[in-house]
Structure formats: C-alpha cells, structure tokens
C-alpha cells in the first residue's frame, strides 16, 4: 500500500530510514563480521581491514582496480533527484580512494505494482545524469521486485596502486580538512518535517548532488597523507576510523566545521535520525566532548552523512595553500582540526 | 485520559520525525499543559527529550512493557530537562590522568575451588580493589564473568561503585545472551568482542583475577 498525494505517490513513504542513515551500525556490523574469515591476498591493497571506502586490487605495478557498491532507500520524494544522490554517494567512494570512476552497474529493487514505471525511469535517469558528470558510463545492472525501493551503483574505478588514498597514513601534526558542510541526516529529517527553510534546502541539495571529484587535481600537488569521505558513520565515526588506521589521535575544532544552515536548531528540537544514536552507541567510547560543546553539536558529530565531503590529512605547512586550492574545486574547504600523537583512534572535540 | 489541558497520544508505529512533529504541534496550543505519549523506542524518547529542552517543558520517561511512556509537562512538577542524566553522553571517556589498567573477568570465580567460596572471594577482590583506591579504566566481563551483572547480583554494589567512579563496566553481549541475562543487563553496559579487543589493546596493564 502506498500513500499518495493527488496522483503523486510519495517515494519516501515506505522508507523507515534514509540515505546513509539506512546503514547497519558499526557496532552491529563488527558483531556480524567478527567471526568471518578475512581474505589474505597481497594484491588486495585496501579492503575490509580498515573499513576503507572501496576495495583496491592491484593488477600490475602501474594499475589497480577500485570497486565499491552503495545503495539505499529513497531519501527524497523527487525520483530524479534521488537517483542523482544515490549515484553521487556511490561514486564518492571511488574518489575517496583517490581514483577515477570508469563504469558502473545499476543496483535496483522496485515494486512495479505500487508505483508507475515513469518513477523508476526517473530514478535511473537521475543516476545516469550523475554518472555523466563523473565521466563514467553505465554498463548494466540488476533489478528485482521488493516492497521497498532501493537504488544505487556498483562502481569500478582505476588508480595507480602507489597513489591510493587510504584512511591510514595521517602523520602527527597533519591538519584536518573537510570539503562539504555537515548535517545532511538532520537536514533530511528537517525536510521531511517541513521545517527546513528554502535556504537550508538549497545548501542540502548542493551537498547531496555535488560530485566529490574536486579532490583529484590536487592529489599530486599537495602532501595529502590520508583521506576518506564522510558518510554513514558521521564526522566523529569517520574521524575515528582515520585516526585508528593512522595510529594517531584526532583533535576537532567544532566551531570551524562548516554546517548546513539551521541544522543545530533542528537537532535541538529533536529532529535527529535514529542512525545518529546508533553512531553515538558505536563510537562514543572513542570520542570525548570538551566543555562548551552543546548536545546539538554532539548530535551533528554523530549525524550520518549522505554524499558527504572529504576528510583529508594534509601536511601542516601546506594545509592553508591546499585548503585555498580545494575551495576552488569543491563546495567548500576548511581546516577543522589536526592529527596528533596519542591514543590511536581517539577523537577530542573542542568548541 | 484527555481533556482541555491534558493529552494522551499513541505515537507507536510512526516513523521519525512524525512523533516529534505531532508532539510539537500539540504544544503549539497554549492551553495544553501536559502530553503523555506512548512511543516505540529509545530513539523517540531521546528526540522528545530534545524537543522538551528546546520548548522548555519538563520531561519524564519510563518503560511501559516493550514501549516507552513519555510525559512532557509545561508547568513545574516534571523533571527539568537539565536534570535528565540519560540524555547526557559520557563526556570524559578519555582522561589522560586516568589509570589505563583494564580488569578482564572471564569467569565468576576467583581461582578454582568450592564454587560458592570462589565467588565470594571474587567479590572480596573487587571490593578490596575499590576500597584501596584502584580505579581501572574499565572492567570487562566475558563468559561466566557476565553473571556478575544484574541488580540482584551480590556484585551489583561494587560494580556500581566502580561505574560511579568513572570506570567503564561492560559485559560481552554474546555471553549475556548465551547465559540468558539479556533482560537484566542494561543495554548501555553491553559491549562486543571488537570493543573488548580495543580496550585490551589500549590498556597499560590487564588484570585477570
């Protein structure tokens, strides 16, 4: 059964979660994966071990393939936009390894009895549009009937194996950079609650649909030691993963973190996605909030991001210059903290 | 029980953000003094506590079977949001000055011997540790060690003392489930093998009685 407004069925009506909020929590995933054997293969240079964004398999000294898959239920009621965002989120995992996407396969489950076929066409068109922007081609896909809509991509990219950007590799003293504002999970709940202003919506849509390819031109020019994109585990969760994989602690200055307008207010009012609480449960052991951090700011640190920006560890002396360069090719760029010697994986959040 | 000033609502089955939006809308009517809501899970409780804080009304919650009953009240009498301990996360998981010792308890006895005596001995060990001022970073319980948990356990007081002193007192979830203690061990004290590995790896010293 599908709720409808006039003739237009709401895509999001059956979604109990949205975007990266739909992820199984890190704690649950660890419990699921802990007993399974880990692959041992010297060609696999990035994979499950450090919760990398994508798998990287070395073909030769000069070439590696990068592979990722990402899909989720509708986060927006506009099918074209949902297709764009789902594709963007999947493509981002390829960029997060420093690679360039070359082709993708659609992953689709759709109840053709509940929605007109034009709806699914629009979703796929949105996905194609985003792949076009990325210069990747659609090479096929797989579709099944399910009660809930799901869409995303399996993406393949290429990279020189010596230039892979991983969660690990940050060095003591490195500056921490971010390339998009934070708060998509809370803003999407705000949108659903009709509490997000036109200005807030505009920034939210820009975050969701801007490609993360703005990093690639700078990888060679600047000493970028580690990187990831901010997605389901939220800012604090992904910083923990980076810090842990690098054997360092991380200091975050919350006041420097760019935010989507109104998200602090929305969090204050209790418009916080369930997955933010899941992230809090999974990661709070590794996060210490210093005096002066409000509850809404804590929620924002745990807020699951969809198609979020990059977190980069950049050599301190070059950080300002790198930030200026990134701000020209990305949605925004800001230095928001640093990596330091300390207990590996710990994140300290200062006001 | 609803009248001009009091409203009771059943918000079960509603998907986020609907419970918050509906409760907020009810309070937009200035005549409403008190809203009692039945919600599905902890997430709704947490979100309604944030709403209560932002619209400056009192907040109380208690479990109701598998659901939660939440009361938001305009006038005093309700617990003020500032006092809600459960919405405050642990703010001091890392303290440089804190001891980095971890106590790993993998059975409910201190050594092997008469069962009852060995259990008693373990209790004496923990009590002595506490009384002599040792404050480990965490006490981790696994296998039959998880039997120390629960409000009616003879270990309840000493474990509670350690926790109040800032020590993380945690039990292995798999073990809790295996020994059928899921109902009596608080959710926030359940952990997994991943976290146990992290604690042990970061520990300066591990004591296993």
Boltz contact constraints between the chains, C-beta under 6 A:
constraints:
  - contact:
      token1: [A, 16]
      token2: [B, 15]
      max_distance: 6.0
  - contact:
      token1: [A, 30]
      token2: [B, 194]
      max_distance: 6.0
  - contact:
      token1: [A, 31]
      token2: [B, 192]
      max_distance: 6.0
  - contact:
      token1: [A, 34]
      token2: [B, 193]
      max_distance: 6.0
  - contact:
      token1: [A, 189]
      token2: [B, 17]
      max_distance: 6.0
  - contact:
      token1: [A, 192]
      token2: [B, 17]
      max_distance: 6.0
  - contact:
      token1: [A, 193]
      token2: [B, 17]
      max_distance: 6.0
  - contact:
      token1: [A, 193]
      token2: [B, 21]
      max_distance: 6.0
  - contact:
      token1: [A, 268]
      token2: [B, 54]
      max_distance: 6.0
  - contact:
      token1: [A, 269]
      token2: [B, 51]
      max_distance: 6.0
  - contact:
      token1: [A, 269]
      token2: [B, 54]
      max_distance: 6.0
  - contact:
      token1: [A, 270]
      token2: [B, 20]
      max_distance: 6.0
  - contact:
      token1: [A, 270]
      token2: [B, 47]
      max_distance: 6.0
  - contact:
      token1: [A, 270]
      token2: [B, 48]
      max_distance: 6.0
  - contact:
      token1: [A, 270]
      token2: [B, 50]
      max_distance: 6.0
  - contact:
      token1: [A, 270]
      token2: [B, 51]
      max_distance: 6.0
  - contact:
      token1: [A, 271]
      token2: [B, 17]
      max_distance: 6.0
  - contact:
      token1: [A, 272]
      token2: [B, 47]
      max_distance: 6.0
  - contact:
      token1: [A, 274]
      token2: [B, 43]
      max_distance: 6.0
  - contact:
      token1: [A, 277]
      token2: [B, 43]
      max_distance: 6.0
  - contact:
      token1: [A, 284]
      token2: [B, 89]
      max_distance: 6.0
  - contact:
      token1: [A, 285]
      token2: [B, 93]
      max_distance: 6.0
  - contact:
      token1: [A, 288]
      token2: [B, 93]
      max_distance: 6.0
  - contact:
      token1: [A, 288]
      token2: [B, 94]
      max_distance: 6.0
  - contact:
      token1: [A, 289]
      token2: [B, 91]
      max_distance: 6.0
  - contact:
      token1: [A, 343]
      token2: [B, 202]
      max_distance: 6.0
  - contact:
      token1: [A, 346]
      token2: [B, 94]
      max_distance: 6.0
